[in-house]
């Protein structure tokens, strides 16, 4: 029995391309595919589209939160 294939698809503000990208992965001949969409705090309507796909059994969504100014400062020099 073949193993499930997991496909990780990153996204940032590519809402207009999400349906075509997602469908091209999920419509493969091999059907035991899990699509994992990583959204990096998109500001367009990507989250709505990704959530519509993640309602099915074959797709999951992971949403990063927007970074705050304090987070960027910590990443830059390790202190505030």
N, C-alpha and C positions, 0 to 999 in steps of 0.2 A: 504494500500500500504506500503510495507516494506521500511525502511530507507536505505540510502546508507551507506555502511560500508567503513570506511577509515582505511587502514592498513599502519602503519609507519614502514619502514624497514631501519635501520641504515646500513651504509657501510663504511669500510675503507680498501682499498687494497684487496678486495675480488672479483676482476673481473672474475676470473675463475668460481665462484659460482653464479654470478648475474643472468645469464639466467635461471638456474634451480630454484633459489629462487623466481625470479619474476614470472616465468611461473606457479609455484606451487600456487602462490597467485591468479593470474589472471585467471587461469583455473578452478576455483571452480564452482560448480553447481550454486550457487548463483552468478549472474552476475553483480549486482549493487555494484561493489567494486571499490574503488579508491585507487591506490597504491601510496604512497608518499615515495620517496627514499631520505634519508638524507645522503649525502656523506661528510665525514669529511676530505676534502682535500687529497683524495687518490692520490698516485703518480704512480699508475699503469694505465691501460686503462679503469678503472671503469667509468670515466666520459663519454666516447664514448658509452659504453653499456647502461648506464642510460639514456643518451640523446636519444638513439634509441627507448627505451621504452616510454619516455615522449612525443614522437611525437604523440602517440595515445591519445584518449580521456580519458583513464582510469588510466593514470599514470602521476605523477608530480615529478619533481626533484628539490632538494634544495642542492646547493653546498656551503660548507663552504670554505672560502679562507684560504690559508696557513697562519699560524701565524708567525709573524716576531719576531726577538729577542727582540725588544722593547716591544711588546705585552706580551711576556713571563715574562719580568722583571716587568712590571706593575702588572701582575697577581700574581707574587711572593711576592711583598712587597708593592704594591700600589704606588710606585714612581719610577722615573728613577734615 
